[in-house]
Amino acid sequence: LAFSQSAWSPSDDMLKDIAPPHGGILAVSGHYHLELVLQPKQVQLYVTDHAMTPSKLDGASGEATLLIHGKTQKVKLALKGDHLSGPATIPSNSAATVVVKAKIEGQTQSARFNWPAVGPAKKNQGKP
């Protein structure tokens, strides 16, 4: 009896009904959910397992590459409390394409996010 890996691998489709705990955008990378939050002066990346339990980020680091109005900005992400964060210049009401690479527990995780100009749509907070 054989199962394909895709039958057991989570995907971004499974996130469509999950409310991001920090108001950002969720993506799946390996054994993690990555939540991107863009603020006018910083990029934040929250990392949880598939049960939405915060992951240990001791020693974690990363980089976010932002594409805003045709210009690329690279942001180093470092541990700040319970998430990774880095300084950035993000004009208000700007759409952005963001590629994040993070080293978590010795493994590289990556995801691509499309941040809408008005920010992400709010989801029903009642759903896990």
N, C-alpha and C positions, 0 to 999 in steps of 0.2 A: 504494500500500500504506500503510495508516494503522494506527497503534497507539494505543490509549487510554492516557492518562497512568497510569491505575491499573495497567496491565500492567507498567509499569516502576517504579512507586513502591513502595518497601518499606513494610511494614506491621508493626504490633505482632505479628501472627500469626507472622512469621518469627523472632521473638525467643523463642518458647516453649521451644526447646531449647538456647538459649545461656545459659551460666552467667555471670551478672554478675560482672565481675572484682573488685568491691568489696563483694559480698554484698548489693546493693540490688535495685531493681526497674528493668527496662529499658523504655523507650518509644522509638518512632521519631518524629522531627520533622525534616522536610525531608531534608537530606543527612546527618543525625546520628542517633546513638543517644544518648539521655540516660539516665543511671543515677542514680536518686535513692537516697540513703542517709540515713536518719534516725537520729540519735544523741540521747541524752537532752537535750543542750544545744546541738545544732547540726543544721543541714540542709546536706547536701553534694550537689553535682551534678557528675557526671563526664560528659564529652562525648567521644565517639569517632566515627570515620566508620563506615561499614557493614562495614568489615573489622576493626573493633574496635581501630583504631589511634588513640591519643589525639590529639585535635584541638588546634591552637594556640588559646589563649584570651587572647592579648594584647588588652587593651581590653575584654574580655567583662565583662558584669554581668547581674544578673537579680533576680527577686523570686519568692519562693515564698509561696503563700497556703495555709495549713493549716487544715483544719476538723477539730477534735478535740473530742469530747463536746459538739457543738453550738456551740462557740466558735471564732471565726476569729482567726487570727494571721498577720500579714504579716511576712515575713523578707526583708531585703535580702541579696542574694548578691553577693559580691565575690571576685575572684581570690585564691586561696590555694594557692600551689604549682601543682599540675597540675589543679586543679578549682575550682569556685565553692563558697563556703561562707558561712553566716551564722548568727548566734546565735539560738537558739530555746529554748522551754521545752516539752519533749515528755514527758508522763507515761509511765512505763514501762508496757508491755503495753497501749498504747492504739492503737486503729485510727485511721487518719487518711486523709482525702481531701486530696490535695495537687495544686495547679495551679501549674506552674512556667512562667515566661516568662523567657527569657534572650536578650540581644542578643549574638550570636556572629558575628564577621566582618561586622558591619554589618547583619545580618538578624535579625529576631525569630523565635525558635523557642519553641514551647510544647508542653506535654504535661500530661496528667492522670494521676495515680497513685492507686491505692487500696492503702494500706499496711495489712496485716493486724495485728491486735493482738499477735500472737506474732512479728511480723517476717516477711520473705519466706521462702518454702520454699527450701531448698538444692537446687540443680540439679547434675547430673553435671558435675563440674569437668573431665572429659576431653573435653567437646565445646567447640568454639570459640565 
